[in-house]
Amino acid sequence: MKNFKVCGFVAGLGCVAVLAANAFAITANPNLSIGKNLYVDGAVNTNWQPGVYTDGHLDFNQIASASELALNVGEGPSKIFITWQTRGDEAWTSNQYVQVQASCAHNPQEGSNLQNFKILTSGNSTNGVDGDWETAAEVGESGAMSRGLAIDFAGKSWFKIVAESPVKNLEEIGVFDMSNGGNDTWFFMGTSISQMGMKQTTVDSNYAQLIHARYPNYFPAMLRGGIGCVTSSGVVEGLKYYAEYVGNVGYWAIEMGTNDAWGGNNYNVQIFKNNMQEIIDTAKARGITPIIARMMATNPEVAGWQIHEEFLTAIEELRVANDLPKGPDFYEYFSKHPEELIGGSDGVHPNEVGAASMNRLWAEAMAPLYEASGKDGIAPARNLHYALPQICVEGNSIAVSGVQESAQVTVLDLMGHTVENHNLPAGRYVVLVRGKGLSYSAKVTVK
């Protein structure tokens, strides 16, 4: 649409200044492993679905025990990012690394996480066993159920992981092409809400699959990091392990605070805010973009309490003060959809429908970053400095000001469909502003 209203000065008008999207640009790292068979201890795995460990879909198919895992990625990539996910305890790591409240300590069974291993590469193997192999990486103790490592891969076609001791319950291996400096790599840091919603509940389409369906050139690498009963203080105490194990990704997608706010209290809001600032600072120091979700609403009729609004205010203040992209609003959504939370005596954690909604809400919230980065998967090369537009809601339409007259303004619903900018139904929308050298986007709410 070429013609659009100019924001007026109306009492109560909701306006947002939009950040240059280039500040958070995403460069694609194509998935190289989907459809390829994983070789286990020198043979194609005998699972009735041999590609199940590389299909990008986390489910409950598991290899009981293996010391050697190999994959033929094919020739071409000069650098790859290898990810893996195992099961034991559903938490990302044990109490040895990240402390949680004593009521639900995490002590994964021995061998459930991959540690003390080497990654080797070959350019002439035919079966993952023969041929010439070189050591590309060597890892000692590793307490996480999910990690990723980037290795040089020029002139190679195979890699294999050789562990000192067998790993149990391997569930997923992913390989991504990092030749172009891709940063579409995500660690989902969280509490039991993320542990259940992003890992242990099987969903039809996870975050990566939803993004890939909408932006085919992108396929995010997902590392799941939920830990039941963890508080922001527990994360801060274990930050050295987060930095070591997942300090090499592009984004930390953070769901945090429910355990800090448990019972509806507000006495430790400042502690929570201080802790979150330290998490943000740690991420930024490693070149990671942290993105914080607005914490999950409870079902107060079941849980008996609701998140105190001061925690929600703290998250927004942190986002603004640190110039962060806006994360999903779990509070707004689940306060309107309490049926997607577990019933009985819970009322806090997502059920199967709620888990699917969590993945969708993350994808919807991050869609503007992909949109602004370019559908070809190549992030803009530099920041361009233009006046930032204002995007405002006036009644049932959206108005824009502060841009060139030739700018193109498009309004999308959260499913990515273009809509006419008049008589808009109540709901949330994505506004895209495109001009010469300009690429802006924002979410707005029509009430």
Salt bridges, closest charged atoms under 4 A:
ASP59 OD2 - HIS57 ND1 3.83
GLU68 OE2 - LYS160 NZ 3.54
ASP89 OD1 - HIS106 ND1 3.13
GLU90 OE1 - ARG87 NH1 2.61
GLU90 OE1 - LYS199 NZ 3.90
GLU134 OE2 - LYS156 NZ 3.30
GLU171 OE2 - ARG87 NE 2.63
GLU172 OE1 - ARG224 NH1 3.18
GLU316 OE2 - ARG319 NH2 2.70
GLU317 OE1 - LYS273 NZ 2.38
ASP329 OD2 - ARG294 NH1 3.08
GLU332 OE2 - LYS336 NZ 3.40
GLU339 OE2 - HIS337 ND1 3.29
ASP346 OD2 - HIS349 ND1 2.98
GLU364 OE2 - ARG360 NH1 3.05
GLU371 OE2 - LYS375 NZ 3.99
ASP413 OD2 - HIS417 ND1 3.34
